[in-house]
């Protein structure tokens, strides 16, 4: 089974807006820190989805964004998610409370110390190094353990 989703990291003053997922039961991201985003609705493009999801989860309206890459997330439990990864430092509006957890601006240097997915560390490094559009495949063992990672079709360590 495959899912389509978006993930966006809002950037401001050397920080990312991170979502600490604490609310939903049976959440694959329970207690993890992630960006904001979610699943595509009928007939949405990746850009339409990320704009809607960011607004719904944060109150912010994206005024500009960068489509950074596609992440194929193989859970090891029979679900594969194709996640369009975006960043944005251009948005307007007033923040709202998120019903999926707590939103917090986190210094980019501190992100690696949070409870994040192992594979997220790979794409954070790609974002930091201004890697052009990339395809990243992350294969997990059904738990938090990353089994393999492929960048643009090549196995990486």
C-alpha positions as CSV (number, residue, x, y, z in Angstrom):
1,X,0.0,0.0,0.0
2,X,1.3,3.5,-0.9
3,X,0.5,6.9,0.6
4,X,1.3,10.3,-0.9
5,X,2.2,13.1,1.5
6,X,4.1,16.4,2.0
7,X,6.5,17.6,4.6
8,X,7.6,21.2,5.1
9,X,10.2,22.8,7.2
10,X,9.5,26.4,7.8
11,X,12.7,28.4,8.4
12,X,13.2,31.6,10.4
13,X,16.3,33.1,12.2
14,X,18.4,29.9,11.9
15,X,15.5,27.8,13.2
16,X,13.1,25.2,11.8
17,X,9.5,25.0,12.9
18,X,9.2,21.5,14.4
19,X,6.1,19.6,15.4
20,X,6.5,17.3,18.4
21,X,3.9,14.6,17.7
22,X,2.3,13.8,21.0
23,X,-1.5,13.7,20.4
24,X,-2.7,11.0,18.0
25,X,-3.0,7.4,19.1
26,X,-1.5,4.7,16.8
27,X,0.7,7.4,15.2
28,X,3.8,6.2,13.4
29,X,5.4,9.5,14.4
30,X,4.3,9.3,18.1
31,X,6.8,11.3,20.2
32,X,8.9,12.1,17.2
33,X,9.8,15.7,16.1
34,X,9.0,16.3,12.4
35,X,8.0,19.1,10.0
36,X,4.5,20.0,9.2
37,X,2.5,18.4,6.4
38,X,0.2,15.6,5.7
39,X,-1.6,13.4,3.1
40,X,-2.8,14.5,-0.3
41,X,-6.5,15.1,-0.9
42,X,-8.2,14.2,-4.1
43,X,-6.6,15.8,-7.2
44,X,-4.1,17.9,-5.2
45,X,-0.6,18.7,-6.5
46,X,2.3,18.5,-4.0
47,X,2.3,22.3,-3.9
48,X,-1.5,22.5,-3.2
49,X,-1.2,19.9,-0.5
50,X,1.8,21.5,1.3
51,X,0.1,25.0,1.2
52,X,-3.1,23.6,2.7
53,X,-1.4,21.4,5.3
54,X,0.9,24.2,6.5
55,X,-2.1,26.5,6.9
56,X,-4.2,23.9,8.7
57,X,-1.4,22.9,11.1
58,X,0.3,26.2,11.8
59,X,-2.0,29.1,10.7
60,X,0.8,30.3,8.4
61,X,0.2,30.8,4.6
62,X,3.2,30.0,2.5
63,X,4.0,32.9,0.1
64,X,7.0,31.1,-1.4
65,X,8.6,27.6,-1.0
66,X,11.2,25.3,-2.4
67,X,10.4,21.7,-3.5
68,X,13.6,20.0,-2.2
69,X,13.1,16.4,-2.9
70,X,11.0,13.2,-2.9
71,X,11.5,10.8,0.0
72,X,10.4,7.2,-0.4
73,X,9.7,6.0,3.2
74,X,9.5,2.2,3.4
75,X,8.1,1.4,6.8
76,X,8.8,-2.3,6.9
77,X,5.1,-2.8,8.0
78,X,3.7,-3.0,4.4
79,X,3.2,0.7,4.0
80,X,5.3,2.9,1.6
81,X,4.9,6.7,1.7
82,X,6.1,9.0,-1.1
83,X,6.7,12.2,0.7
84,X,7.3,15.5,-1.2
85,X,9.8,17.5,0.9
86,X,9.6,21.3,1.0
87,X,11.2,24.2,2.8
88,X,10.0,27.8,3.1
89,X,11.3,31.0,4.7
90,X,8.4,33.0,3.2
91,X,5.1,32.9,5.0
92,X,2.5,35.2,6.6
93,X,-0.2,34.9,9.2
94,X,-0.5,34.3,12.9
95,X,0.4,31.0,14.5
96,X,-2.4,28.7,15.8
97,X,-2.3,25.6,18.1
98,X,-1.8,22.4,16.3
99,X,-4.1,19.5,17.1
100,X,-1.4,16.9,16.3
101,X,1.2,18.1,18.9
102,X,3.3,21.0,19.9
103,X,4.9,23.4,17.4
104,X,8.2,24.8,18.4
105,X,11.0,26.9,16.7
106,X,14.2,24.8,17.1
107,X,17.7,26.0,16.3
108,X,18.9,24.1,13.3
109,X,22.0,23.0,15.3
110,X,19.8,21.4,17.9
111,X,17.6,19.4,15.6
112,X,19.9,16.3,15.6
113,X,19.5,16.1,19.4
114,X,15.8,15.7,19.1
115,X,13.9,12.4,18.8
116,X,13.8,12.3,15.0
117,X,13.8,9.5,12.5
118,X,17.3,8.2,11.6
119,X,16.6,8.9,7.9
120,X,15.5,12.5,8.7
121,X,19.2,13.1,9.7
122,X,20.2,12.3,6.2
123,X,17.8,14.7,4.5
124,X,18.6,17.5,7.1
125,X,22.2,17.2,6.0
126,X,21.1,17.4,2.3
127,X,19.0,20.5,3.1
128,X,22.0,22.1,5.0
129,X,24.4,21.4,2.0
130,X,21.9,22.9,-0.4
131,X,21.7,19.7,-2.4
132,X,19.7,20.2,-5.6
133,X,16.4,18.3,-5.9
134,X,17.0,14.8,-4.7
135,X,15.4,11.4,-4.4
136,X,16.0,9.6,-1.1
137,X,14.7,6.1,-0.3
138,X,14.7,5.2,3.4
139,X,14.0,1.6,4.3
140,X,13.0,0.7,7.9
141,X,12.6,-2.7,9.6
142,X,9.1,-2.0,11.0
143,X,10.5,-0.1,13.9
144,X,12.7,2.9,14.2
145,X,15.7,1.1,12.8
146,X,16.9,2.3,9.4
147,X,18.0,-0.7,7.3
148,X,19.2,1.1,4.2
149,X,19.2,4.5,2.5
150,X,19.6,5.3,-1.2
151,X,20.3,8.8,-2.5
152,X,19.4,9.3,-6.2
153,X,19.4,5.5,-6.7
154,X,22.7,4.8,-5.0
155,X,23.2,3.1,-1.6
156,X,24.6,5.5,1.0
157,X,26.1,4.9,4.4
